[in-house]
Amino acid sequence: MKSVQDVLYNWLTIKVVSDARPEDTAAAETKNHFEEIMASEYDISDVMITKDDEMYYLSYQHGEETKKTRFPCELIEIMLNQINQEPEKYANYPDE
C-alpha cells in the first residue's frame, strides 16, 4: 500500500463484502490481512464507521492522532455489487 488512504479504502471495500457474506472465507481472510497491515505498517487502530446514503465516514487513530476520512458508497460497494450480479464467479471455497 502506498498510503493510509489506500489501505483504508481497500480494507473498507473488503469489510463491506465480508460483512455481507459472512460465509466467504476469502473475504474474511483478506479483511484480516488488511487489518494487520493497518496496525503494523500504518499504526491505525480504533476505526469507527458511519454511513449515509452517499458516503462512508471513517474515524480512526493514526498513531497518537484522531483522524477522519470519507469514501463514496458507490466506490466502496462496487466489489460487493459485482459479486451480487455474478455470484457464480465468486464461489466460496471452504477451508479443508
C-alpha positions in Angstrom: 0.0 0.0 0.0 1.3 3.4 -0.8 -0.8 5.5 1.6 -3.1 5.5 4.6 -6.0 6.4 2.2 -5.2 3.3 0.0 -5.1 0.9 2.9 -8.3 2.3 4.4 -10.1 2.1 1.0 -9.0 -1.5 0.4 -9.9 -2.6 3.9 -13.3 -0.9 3.9 -14.1 -2.4 0.5 -13.4 -6.0 1.6 -15.0 -5.4 5.0 -18.3 -4.5 3.3 -18.0 -7.7 1.3 -17.1 -9.8 4.4 -20.0 -8.3 6.4 -22.5 -9.0 3.7 -21.1 -12.5 3.1 -20.1 -14.0 6.5 -19.6 -17.4 4.9 -17.0 -16.1 2.4 -13.7 -17.3 3.9 -11.6 -15.5 1.3 -13.2 -12.1 2.1 -12.7 -12.7 5.8 -9.0 -13.6 5.3 -8.4 -10.6 3.1 -10.1 -8.3 5.6 -7.9 -9.7 8.4 -4.8 -9.2 6.2 -5.6 -5.6 5.7 -6.3 -5.1 9.4 -2.8 -6.5 10.1 -1.3 -4.1 7.5 -3.2 -1.2 9.0 -1.9 -2.0 12.5 1.7 -3.0 11.8 2.6 -0.7 8.9 0.4 2.3 9.4 -0.3 2.3 13.2 -4.0 2.6 12.5 -6.5 1.5 15.2 -9.9 2.1 16.6 -11.6 2.5 13.2 -15.2 3.7 13.5 -17.5 3.6 10.5 -20.7 5.5 9.9 -22.6 5.7 6.6 -25.3 7.7 5.0 -26.9 7.5 1.5 -23.8 8.8 -0.2 -20.7 8.3 1.9 -18.9 6.0 4.3 -17.2 8.1 7.1 -14.2 6.7 9.0 -12.8 8.0 12.2 -9.6 6.3 13.4 -6.4 6.6 15.4 -3.3 7.1 13.4 -0.6 6.9 16.0 -1.5 9.4 18.6 -3.8 11.4 16.3 -7.5 11.0 15.7 -8.2 11.4 12.0 -11.2 11.2 9.7 -11.8 10.4 6.1 -14.7 9.5 3.8 -15.4 7.4 0.7 -18.3 7.4 -1.7 -20.6 4.4 -1.2 -20.6 3.8 -4.9 -16.8 3.3 -4.9 -16.7 1.2 -1.7 -19.7 -1.1 -2.7 -18.5 -1.8 -6.3 -16.9 -5.2 -5.4 -20.0 -6.3 -3.4 -22.3 -5.2 -6.3 -20.2 -7.2 -8.8 -20.3 -10.3 -6.6 -24.0 -10.0 -6.2 -24.5 -9.6 -10.0 -22.5 -12.6 -10.9 -22.3 -14.9 -7.9 -21.3 -17.9 -9.9 -17.9 -16.2 -10.5 -17.3 -15.8 -6.8 -17.9 -19.3 -5.2 -16.8 -19.8 -1.7 -14.1 -22.5 -1.2 -14.2 -23.5 2.5 -11.1 -24.5 4.3 -10.3 -28.2 4.2 
